[in-house]
Every structure is written in structure tokens, then in C-alpha cells.
Amino acid sequence: MRALLTGLFMAAVLATPAAAQSAPDRAAAFAQLDPIFQAFAAERHVPGLVFGVVVDGQLAYVKSMGVQDTVAKRPVTPDSVFRIASMSKNFTALAVLKLRDEDKLSLDAPAETLVPELKGLKYPTTDSPKIRVRDLLNHTGGFVTDDPWGDRQLPMSETDFSRFLKAGVPFSRPPAMAMEYSNFGYALAGRVVTNVSRQPYDAYIQARILRPLGMTASTYDVGKVPVERLAVGYRWEDEAWVEEPTLGPGVFGAMGGLAVSANDYAKYVAWVLSAWPPRDGAEDAILKRGSVREIVQGSNFPALVPRSDKTDPAACDRARVYGMGMIVLADCVLGPHFTHSGGLPGYGSNVLFLPERGVGVFAFANRTYAGASPAVRDAAILLVKSGAFPARMTPPSPALTQAAAIVAKIYAVGDVMAAREGLAMNLLLDSDAPHRNAELGQLKAELGACQPAPDIAAETAMSGRISYACERGRLQAQVLLAPTTPASLQVYTLAAAK
């Protein structure tokens, strides 16, 4: 299975600029990451940590620092097992999506049809919609934000959870009104997995996701981790490390109970990234690529995240929405990306995915709420700015290639009517032939003749930027095709490259 996943992913990226980067370029970028995490460990009083970078389906760089326990002073290694807290939520979301794909549930079904104890809920208003399964995954169930209360519920038993539900749960707001982070909501999602699969949620996730990925060291029960591999959790108190009590396993483990090693977790990161870009080809047996990509679909409750923790003067604010066990963001530095942190008594972690670059960065630390996200983000920014991990280019579609030929013909003849059959009906209504031809005449006087073979930078299968080499510079075209068969030009603009 692992070989199949890697093979499919690599086949999709071998022809891209990211795969063509030389090893020295990447090695130089990786070498600059260590100081970021060394500074993080020192500032946050972290006993031990490990971080890794996954690139094109492989754990390309991994580094451990410090100790996994302060008594025996065993050093952290890539095989040390850390709890990843709320980063566990994505595994629960993926399990729900897998059950959906098996036609065992609907994301839009009322959650009470799968968790009968919810039928007794008293909703905050008479017009409140019932909580859907989707609302549990998107944090739109209307429940109150419950950090850090939820962390302390990790060991709750199934029986106690049922009793808790039957007693009633207060609402913060009506469902489907806004995103409000809820660990309780993900405990409910775990109960959905348990009831629908007819086995404990953790057993289902281990059998259907973790084991097929080869994550044999990963577990929801840290009591089963060999002591020589367990990263013991600590808090920093009175200028000393104090061991935190071990929590779980239990019902709330669906929101934060998973423990993994860096070597194991890298397999999951590589698998998630392998869902990008969309493409033809065989699927793996775990989950369809299109279903994996659903984890970045939110419920249209976007927010602006001001960059109050800027470590780079060029940093910018971010747009954010919560997907399914993932926070989805976009900004001027990293572009589209998704991430999630984890925090429990004794642990702090973060992962960040750059799907357009095939890159994932993650870090685990054994200190209470260590707050690894700024360090992981700084590492991702460094990798992006290094130039060694460029965004993959989308291959131009046949329709876009044909559009480039149409533009070349129009320019060569100097008359938009020379390709009348390739124009959408709106194009000459938006700007008539005389005006377009006058523009062509000015460009030809400036640039001279152009080569018909262009460079095409596809944005989608129906739009892109086209560049032609000319006698005195380059001609740039921006094109947008109409939804017609055959495809036709609904918009094109021409300009001399500056």
C-alpha cells in the first residue's frame, strides 16, 4: 500500500518544477530550520521535541532535540511517541468521510439519527436547525468553546458520556450560525464513528486508516507505548519541569487522544498531500482522493486572522475557515494552506500543509500547550522563500493550448476576425473589432513579429497567462474561455511584458 501511495503521488509531480529542484537547494533550506526550533524550545522551556518536513511523499528532513523524559534523560528520536492532542481531530473526520463513502451515513443527516441521546437536546430557539453530522466536523454545532475543559475529559468512558448526553448540553448559539471550536462536538463525531461502524472509534481508525498507512507505532492508549519510546509530558512550573498526569484513553480521545511518532506521522502527512493535485489514475484502498480533499471544505464562516505574532515584516493577515479537522488559510506569503495545532497537559504540536507545493511541516513537543504553531509557520515561510519548493504548475489543457493558438493567429494577422470561429459571442460585443485591431497594431509596432509557440501558465483548465517571444520583447496574454463546446475565448487581454 505504501509503495502504491508513493508511486501514484510521484507520478503526478515528477514533471513539475518542485521535483526538478536540486538536492543542494533543499539541503540548504533544511539547514536553516534547526535554529527556528532551537529558539522555540529555549523560549518555551520544552524538554524535548521533534520536527519533520515531508516533501513529494517522503520524510525529507527530520530532527529531534532534547529529552523525552527528564529522569532517564532518554533523547528524543524520530521514533519517540508524542500525544498530538487536537491534531487527532482530522483522523476522526477522515473516519466519518470513509463511512460516508461506504454509504453508511450522510454528512447532512441529523446527528440524532446516529446518536440517539441527542434526541433529547433542548435547542436554544424554536427555529434552530437540528445538528447535522457535518456541523460536528465543521465546529458549527452551536456548542461553546471548551478549551481547556475538553482536554480534561479525555478519559471519559462511553457509559459516562451517554449519561452526560442524556442530562442535556447547553448551547452557545443555534447550530449552523457560526464556527465555534468544540472538543465536545468531536467527541460526538467519535460516537458517530463508534455507532455506525459498530466498534470503538479508535479501533475503526486504527484498522481502516492507521494500519493501512503503516502507522504501527500510533495508538490512542499511551499506556501501551514502550517506556523507552514514550515522550513523557511536562509542564513548566516554578522554574522546573513537573510531570503531568497521564490522561485517557476514553471517549474524548476522538478529539485529542492520538499518540504518534514522527516517522509514523510523516506517512499520514504524505498520504494527505498525495490527494493533490486532482488527477486521473487509480485510488488507494483507504479513502478516495476527492474525499481527502473535503477536509479543507468549511461551512462558509470565514474570519480574518491578524498577524499579531509577526516575525517577518513582510507577513500579512490571513483568511481562515475551519474545514474538517483542519484550519484552512490563505495569505500573501504561503498562499493556500491548512493547519492544525494540538495542546494537552504535557504536550503541544502543530502541522502545516502546503498542498500546491507537496510540502508538509510538523512538530511535537512534550510541554503543556507548548504552542508550536509560530515555529512551524516560520519554518514553512523559510521553505517557501528559499525557492526550492515552488508551487507545482498545472499542465495546460487542450482547450487552453488551442486558445493560445487562436491568440497567436489573431496577433500574426493583426485582425481579430482572423479567428472569428474561436471567439465567444460576447467578445466582440464587449469590445468591437476596430478597437481590438487598433490595439493589435500598436503592439505589433512595439514588439514586432512573435513566435507562435508560447509559454502557458495555466490557472485552471479554462484560464491562464500566455507569453510569446517576439522580435523586441514578449507579448503577454490573459485568457478566459467560455463554457461552450468547443471552448471559445470569452476574454483576452494583450500587453507588452514589462
C-alpha positions as CSV (number, residue, x, y, z in Angstrom):
1,M,0.0,0.0,0.0
2,R,2.7,2.5,0.9
3,A,4.6,1.8,-2.3
4,L,1.3,2.4,-4.2
5,L,0.7,5.7,-2.5
6,T,4.2,6.9,-3.1
7,G,4.1,5.8,-6.7
8,L,0.9,7.5,-7.5
9,F,2.0,10.7,-5.9
10,M,5.4,10.8,-7.5
11,A,3.9,10.1,-10.9
12,A,1.8,13.2,-10.5
13,V,4.7,15.5,-9.6
14,L,7.8,14.2,-11.5
15,A,7.3,16.7,-14.4
16,T,6.8,19.7,-12.1
17,P,9.3,22.3,-11.1
18,A,9.2,21.1,-7.5
19,A,10.5,17.7,-8.4
20,A,13.2,19.3,-10.6
21,Q,14.9,21.2,-7.7
22,S,18.4,20.1,-6.9
23,A,19.2,18.4,-3.6
24,P,21.7,21.1,-2.5
25,D,19.0,23.8,-2.8
26,R,16.7,21.9,-0.4
27,A,19.5,20.8,1.9
28,A,20.5,24.5,2.4
29,A,16.9,25.3,3.2
30,F,16.6,22.5,5.7
31,A,19.8,23.5,7.4
32,Q,18.1,26.8,8.3
33,L,15.2,25.2,10.1
34,D,17.2,24.0,13.1
35,P,17.7,27.4,14.7
36,I,14.0,28.1,14.5
37,F,13.1,25.1,16.6
38,Q,16.1,25.5,18.9
39,A,14.9,29.0,19.7
40,F,11.3,27.7,20.2
41,A,12.5,25.0,22.6
42,A,14.5,27.5,24.7
43,E,11.9,30.2,24.8
44,R,9.1,27.8,25.7
45,H,11.1,25.6,28.1
46,V,10.5,22.5,26.1
47,P,12.2,19.3,27.5
48,G,12.2,17.7,24.0
49,L,10.8,18.0,20.5
50,V,11.0,16.5,17.1
51,F,10.1,18.2,13.8
52,G,9.9,16.9,10.3
53,V,9.4,18.1,6.7
54,V,7.5,15.9,4.2
55,V,8.2,16.6,0.5
56,D,6.8,14.8,-2.5
57,G,5.7,11.8,-0.5
58,Q,8.8,11.3,1.6
59,L,10.1,12.4,5.0
60,A,12.7,14.6,3.5
61,Y,14.1,16.1,6.8
62,V,13.6,15.2,10.4
63,K,15.4,16.5,13.5
64,S,15.0,15.7,17.2
65,M,16.2,17.8,20.2
66,G,16.2,17.4,23.9
67,V,14.9,14.5,26.0
68,Q,11.7,12.5,26.1
69,D,11.9,12.2,29.8
70,T,13.8,14.2,32.4
71,V,14.7,11.4,34.7
72,A,16.2,8.7,32.5
73,K,17.2,11.5,30.1
74,R,16.4,9.4,27.0
75,P,17.0,11.6,24.0
76,V,14.1,12.3,21.6
77,T,14.3,10.4,18.4
78,P,12.1,10.2,15.3
79,D,10.6,7.1,16.9
80,S,9.7,8.8,20.2
81,V,5.9,8.8,20.7
82,F,4.1,12.1,21.5
83,R,0.5,12.8,22.0
84,I,-0.7,15.2,19.2
85,A,-3.9,16.3,21.0
86,S,-6.3,18.1,18.7
87,M,-4.4,17.1,15.6
88,S,-6.3,13.8,16.3
89,K,-9.5,15.5,15.0
90,N,-8.5,15.1,11.4
91,F,-8.3,11.3,11.8
92,T,-11.9,11.3,13.3
93,A,-13.1,13.5,10.4
94,L,-11.4,11.1,7.9
95,A,-13.1,8.2,9.5
96,V,-16.5,9.9,9.2
97,L,-15.8,10.6,5.5
98,K,-14.8,7.0,5.0
99,L,-18.1,5.8,6.5
100,R,-19.9,8.2,4.2
101,D,-18.1,6.8,1.2
102,E,-19.2,3.4,2.3
103,D,-22.9,4.7,2.2
104,K,-23.2,4.1,6.0
105,L,-24.1,7.7,6.8
106,S,-24.8,11.1,5.3
107,L,-23.0,14.3,6.3
108,D,-26.3,16.1,6.2
109,A,-28.1,13.6,8.3
110,P,-29.3,14.9,11.7
111,A,-26.7,13.7,14.2
112,E,-29.5,12.4,16.5
113,T,-30.3,9.7,14.0
114,L,-26.9,8.2,14.7
115,V,-26.5,9.3,18.3
116,P,-30.0,8.7,19.8
117,E,-29.1,10.5,23.1
118,L,-29.2,13.8,21.1
119,K,-32.9,13.5,20.6
120,G,-33.5,15.0,24.0
121,L,-31.5,18.2,23.3
122,K,-33.2,21.4,24.0
123,Y,-32.3,23.8,21.2
124,P,-31.8,27.5,22.0
125,T,-34.6,28.7,19.7
126,T,-37.7,27.2,18.2
127,D,-36.3,27.8,14.7
128,S,-32.9,26.1,15.4
129,P,-32.0,23.5,12.8
130,K,-31.0,20.2,14.2
131,I,-27.3,19.4,14.4
132,R,-26.0,17.6,11.3
133,V,-23.0,15.3,11.2
134,R,-21.4,18.0,9.1
135,D,-21.8,20.5,11.9
136,L,-19.8,18.3,14.2
137,L,-16.9,18.2,11.8
138,N,-17.0,21.9,11.0
139,H,-17.5,23.1,14.6
140,T,-20.9,24.6,13.7
141,G,-23.0,22.6,16.1
142,G,-23.6,25.7,18.3
143,F,-21.7,24.3,21.3
144,V,-19.5,26.6,23.5
145,T,-15.7,26.7,23.0
146,D,-14.4,24.2,25.6
147,D,-10.6,24.6,25.7
148,P,-9.2,23.6,28.2
149,W,-12.2,21.9,29.8
150,G,-12.4,19.3,27.0
151,D,-8.8,18.3,27.5
152,R,-9.6,17.1,31.0
153,Q,-12.4,14.9,29.7
154,L,-10.1,12.7,27.8
155,P,-10.6,9.6,30.0
156,M,-14.4,9.8,30.0
157,S,-16.0,6.3,29.5
158,E,-18.7,5.5,26.9
159,T,-21.2,5.0,29.8
160,D,-20.4,8.3,31.4
161,F,-20.6,10.0,28.0
162,S,-24.1,8.6,27.4
163,R,-25.1,9.8,30.9
164,F,-23.6,13.2,30.1
165,L,-25.6,13.5,26.9
166,K,-28.9,12.4,28.4
167,A,-28.6,15.1,31.1
168,G,-28.6,17.7,28.3
169,V,-26.0,20.0,26.9
170,P,-26.3,23.9,26.8
171,F,-25.8,25.8,23.6
172,S,-23.7,28.8,22.9
173,R,-25.8,29.7,19.9
174,P,-28.2,28.0,17.4
175,P,-26.5,25.4,15.1
176,A,-25.1,26.4,11.7
177,M,-24.8,30.1,12.6
178,A,-21.0,30.3,13.1
179,M,-17.9,28.3,13.7
180,E,-17.1,27.9,17.4
181,Y,-14.4,25.3,18.3
182,S,-15.8,22.4,20.3
183,N,-13.9,19.4,21.6
184,F,-17.3,18.0,22.8
185,G,-18.5,18.2,19.2
186,Y,-15.6,16.0,18.1
187,A,-16.3,13.6,20.9
188,L,-19.8,13.3,19.4
189,A,-18.2,12.7,16.0
190,G,-16.3,9.9,17.6
191,R,-19.6,8.4,18.9
192,V,-20.9,8.6,15.4
193,V,-18.0,6.5,14.2
194,T,-18.5,4.1,17.1
195,N,-22.2,3.6,16.5
196,V,-22.1,3.4,12.7
197,S,-19.0,1.1,12.5
198,R,-20.2,-0.9,15.4
199,Q,-16.8,-0.9,17.0
200,P,-15.0,1.7,19.2
201,Y,-13.9,4.7,17.1
202,D,-10.3,4.1,17.9
203,A,-10.4,0.5,16.8
204,Y,-12.0,1.6,13.5
205,I,-9.5,4.4,12.9
206,Q,-6.6,2.0,13.7
207,A,-7.9,-0.8,11.4
208,R,-9.0,1.4,8.5
209,I,-6.6,4.3,8.5
210,L,-3.5,3.9,10.7
211,R,-2.6,0.3,10.0
212,P,-3.1,0.6,6.2
213,L,-0.8,3.6,6.3
214,G,1.9,1.6,8.2
215,M,1.5,3.7,11.3
216,T,2.2,0.8,13.6
217,A,3.6,2.9,16.4
218,S,0.5,5.0,16.7
219,T,-2.1,4.5,19.4
220,Y,-4.9,6.0,21.4
221,D,-3.7,4.4,24.6
222,V,-0.3,5.7,25.7
223,G,-0.2,3.0,28.3
224,K,0.7,0.6,25.5
225,V,3.7,2.6,24.4
226,P,7.0,1.1,25.5
227,V,8.5,3.3,28.2
228,E,11.8,3.6,26.2
229,R,9.9,5.3,23.4
230,L,7.3,7.4,25.3
231,A,7.8,11.2,25.4
232,V,6.6,12.0,28.9
233,G,4.5,15.1,29.2
234,Y,5.6,18.0,31.4
235,R,4.5,21.5,32.5
236,W,6.9,24.3,33.3
237,E,6.2,25.5,36.8
238,D,8.4,27.3,39.4
239,E,11.3,27.2,37.0
240,A,11.2,23.4,36.8
241,W,9.6,20.7,34.7
242,V,6.8,18.9,36.5
243,E,5.4,15.6,35.1
244,E,1.8,15.8,34.1
245,P,-0.7,13.0,34.9
246,T,-1.4,10.7,32.0
247,L,-4.9,11.2,30.6
248,G,-7.1,8.7,28.7
249,P,-7.9,6.6,26.9
250,G,-11.6,7.5,26.6
251,V,-14.4,8.9,24.5
252,F,-12.8,12.4,24.2
253,G,-9.8,10.7,22.6
254,A,-11.7,11.3,19.3
255,M,-10.9,14.9,19.7
256,G,-7.4,14.7,21.1
257,G,-6.2,11.2,22.1
258,L,-3.9,10.0,19.4
259,A,-0.1,9.4,20.1
260,V,2.3,9.1,17.2
261,S,6.0,9.1,16.3
262,A,7.5,11.5,13.7
263,N,8.3,8.5,11.4
264,D,4.7,7.3,11.7
265,Y,3.1,10.8,11.3
266,A,5.1,11.5,8.2
267,K,3.3,8.7,6.5
268,Y,0.0,10.3,7.2
269,V,1.2,13.7,6.0
270,A,2.5,12.2,2.8
271,W,-0.8,10.4,2.2
272,V,-2.9,13.6,2.8
273,L,-0.7,15.6,0.4
274,S,-1.0,12.8,-2.2
275,A,-4.6,13.9,-2.7
276,W,-3.3,17.0,-4.5
277,P,-3.3,17.7,-7.4
278,P,-6.6,16.2,-8.7
279,R,-5.7,13.8,-11.5
280,D,-6.7,10.6,-13.3
281,G,-5.5,7.3,-12.0
282,A,-6.1,4.5,-9.5
283,E,-7.2,5.3,-6.0
284,D,-5.9,3.7,-2.9
285,A,-8.0,1.5,-0.6
286,I,-8.1,3.9,2.3
287,L,-10.1,6.9,1.0
288,K,-10.7,8.5,-2.4
289,R,-8.5,11.5,-3.1
290,G,-11.6,13.6,-3.6
291,S,-12.8,12.7,-0.2
292,V,-9.5,13.5,1.4
293,R,-9.7,16.9,-0.2
294,E,-13.0,17.5,1.6
295,I,-11.1,18.2,4.8
296,V,-10.4,21.7,3.5
297,Q,-14.1,22.5,2.9
298,G,-15.6,24.7,5.5
299,S,-19.1,25.9,6.2
300,N,-18.6,29.4,4.8
301,F,-17.9,31.2,8.0
302,P,-14.6,32.9,7.2
303,A,-12.6,35.0,9.5
304,L,-9.7,37.4,9.3
305,V,-6.6,36.4,11.4
306,P,-4.5,39.5,12.1
307,R,-0.8,38.7,12.2
308,S,-0.1,39.7,15.8
309,D,2.8,37.3,16.1
310,K,4.7,38.6,13.1
311,T,8.3,37.5,13.0
312,D,8.6,38.8,9.4
313,P,7.9,42.4,8.5
314,A,6.5,41.2,5.2
315,A,4.0,38.9,6.9
316,C,0.3,39.6,6.2
317,D,-3.1,38.9,7.6
318,R,-4.7,35.6,6.9
319,A,-8.2,34.5,5.8
320,R,-9.4,31.5,7.8
321,V,-12.2,28.9,7.8
322,Y,-12.5,25.7,9.6
323,G,-12.7,22.6,7.4
324,M,-13.0,19.1,8.8
325,G,-10.3,18.6,11.5
326,M,-8.2,21.3,9.7
327,I,-8.0,25.0,9.8
328,V,-7.9,26.3,6.2
329,L,-6.0,29.6,5.5
330,A,-4.7,31.8,2.7
331,D,-2.3,34.6,2.8
332,C,0.2,36.6,0.7
333,V,3.2,34.5,1.9
334,L,2.2,30.9,1.9
335,G,-0.8,31.1,-0.4
336,P,-3.4,28.4,0.3
337,H,-2.5,26.1,3.2
338,F,-4.1,24.2,6.0
339,T,-3.0,23.5,9.5
340,H,-4.0,22.4,13.0
341,S,-2.5,22.6,16.4
342,G,-2.7,20.3,19.4
343,G,-2.4,21.0,23.1
344,L,-2.9,18.8,26.1
345,P,-1.5,18.8,29.6
346,G,2.1,17.7,28.8
347,Y,2.1,18.2,25.0
348,G,2.0,20.8,22.2
349,S,2.1,20.2,18.5
350,N,1.3,21.6,15.1
351,V,1.2,20.6,11.4
352,L,1.0,22.8,8.3
353,F,0.3,21.6,4.8
354,L,1.2,23.4,1.5
355,P,-0.7,21.3,-0.9
356,E,0.3,23.2,-4.0
357,R,3.9,22.5,-3.2
358,G,3.7,19.0,-1.9
359,V,5.2,20.1,1.4
360,G,4.1,19.4,5.0
361,V,5.9,20.6,8.2
362,F,5.1,19.3,11.7
363,A,6.5,19.5,15.2
364,F,5.8,17.7,18.5
365,A,6.9,18.9,22.0
366,N,6.4,17.4,25.4
367,R,5.4,20.5,27.3
368,T,1.9,21.6,28.2
369,Y,0.4,23.8,25.5
370,A,3.8,24.4,24.1
371,G,2.4,26.5,21.2
372,A,4.4,25.1,18.2
373,S,2.4,26.8,15.5
374,P,4.6,30.0,15.2
375,A,7.8,27.9,14.8
376,V,6.1,25.6,12.2
377,R,4.8,28.6,10.3
378,D,8.2,30.3,10.3
379,A,9.7,27.1,9.0
380,A,7.1,26.9,6.2
381,I,7.8,30.5,5.3
382,L,11.5,29.9,5.2
383,L,11.0,26.9,2.9
384,V,8.7,28.8,0.5
385,K,11.0,31.8,0.4
386,S,14.0,29.6,-0.3
387,G,12.7,29.0,-3.8
388,A,13.5,25.3,-3.6
389,F,9.8,24.3,-3.2
390,P,7.9,26.1,-5.8
391,A,4.2,25.7,-6.4
392,R,3.6,23.0,-9.0
393,M,2.5,24.2,-12.4
394,T,-0.9,23.0,-13.7
395,P,-0.4,21.4,-17.2
396,P,-2.3,23.3,-19.8
397,S,-5.5,21.7,-21.0
398,P,-6.1,21.0,-24.7
399,A,-8.6,23.8,-24.7
400,L,-6.1,26.3,-23.2
401,T,-3.5,25.2,-25.8
402,Q,-6.0,25.8,-28.5
403,A,-6.7,29.3,-27.1
404,A,-3.0,30.1,-27.2
405,A,-3.0,29.2,-30.9
406,I,-6.0,31.4,-31.5
407,V,-4.4,34.4,-29.9
408,A,-1.2,33.8,-31.9
409,K,-3.2,33.7,-35.1
410,I,-5.0,37.0,-34.2
411,Y,-1.7,38.7,-33.4
412,A,0.1,37.4,-36.5
413,V,-2.7,38.5,-38.9
414,G,-3.4,41.7,-36.9
415,D,-7.1,41.2,-37.2
416,V,-9.4,39.6,-34.5
417,M,-11.7,38.4,-37.2
418,A,-9.0,36.1,-38.5
419,A,-10.1,33.7,-35.7
420,R,-13.8,34.5,-35.6
421,E,-14.7,30.9,-35.2
422,G,-12.8,30.7,-31.9
423,L,-14.4,33.7,-30.3
424,A,-17.3,33.5,-27.8
425,M,-20.4,35.5,-28.8
426,N,-19.8,38.2,-26.1
427,L,-16.2,39.0,-27.1
428,L,-16.9,41.5,-29.9
429,L,-19.8,42.9,-28.1
430,D,-17.6,43.8,-25.1
431,S,-15.0,45.5,-27.4
432,D,-15.5,45.6,-31.2
433,A,-13.1,44.5,-33.9
434,P,-11.9,48.0,-34.9
435,H,-10.8,48.8,-31.3
436,R,-9.2,45.4,-30.8
437,N,-7.4,45.7,-34.1
438,A,-6.1,49.2,-33.3
439,E,-4.6,47.7,-30.1
440,L,-3.0,44.9,-32.1
441,G,-1.4,47.4,-34.4
442,Q,0.2,49.3,-31.6
443,L,1.5,46.1,-30.0
444,K,3.0,44.9,-33.3
445,A,4.7,48.2,-33.9
446,E,6.3,47.9,-30.4
447,L,7.1,44.2,-30.3
448,G,7.4,43.1,-34.0
449,A,6.6,39.5,-35.0
450,C,6.1,36.9,-32.3
451,Q,6.8,33.2,-32.2
452,P,3.7,31.0,-32.4
453,A,5.0,28.6,-29.7
454,P,4.1,30.1,-26.3
455,D,4.8,29.5,-22.7
456,I,1.4,28.8,-21.0
457,A,0.9,29.2,-17.2
458,A,-2.4,27.5,-16.6
459,E,-4.6,28.9,-13.7
460,T,-7.4,26.4,-14.4
461,A,-8.3,24.2,-17.4
462,M,-10.2,27.3,-18.7
463,S,-7.9,30.2,-17.9
464,G,-4.3,31.2,-17.9
465,R,-1.5,33.5,-18.8
466,I,0.3,33.1,-22.1
467,S,3.6,34.5,-23.1
468,Y,5.1,34.7,-26.6
469,A,8.7,35.6,-27.6
470,C,8.8,38.4,-30.0
471,E,11.4,40.4,-32.0
472,R,11.5,43.2,-29.5
473,G,10.3,41.7,-26.2
474,R,7.5,39.5,-25.1
475,L,3.7,39.5,-25.6
476,Q,1.6,38.7,-22.6
477,A,-1.9,37.4,-22.9
478,Q,-4.5,36.7,-20.2
479,V,-7.3,34.4,-21.5
480,L,-10.6,33.1,-20.1
481,L,-12.6,30.5,-22.0
482,A,-16.4,30.4,-22.2
483,P,-18.4,27.3,-21.1
484,T,-19.0,26.3,-24.7
485,T,-18.2,23.2,-26.7
486,P,-15.9,23.6,-28.4
487,A,-14.3,26.1,-25.9
488,S,-14.1,29.7,-27.1
489,L,-12.5,32.9,-26.0
490,Q,-14.8,35.0,-23.8
491,V,-12.0,37.3,-22.6
492,Y,-8.5,38.0,-23.7
493,T,-6.2,40.9,-23.0
494,L,-2.8,41.6,-24.6
495,A,0.1,43.7,-23.3
496,A,3.8,44.0,-23.8
497,A,5.7,42.4,-20.9
498,K,7.4,44.9,-18.6
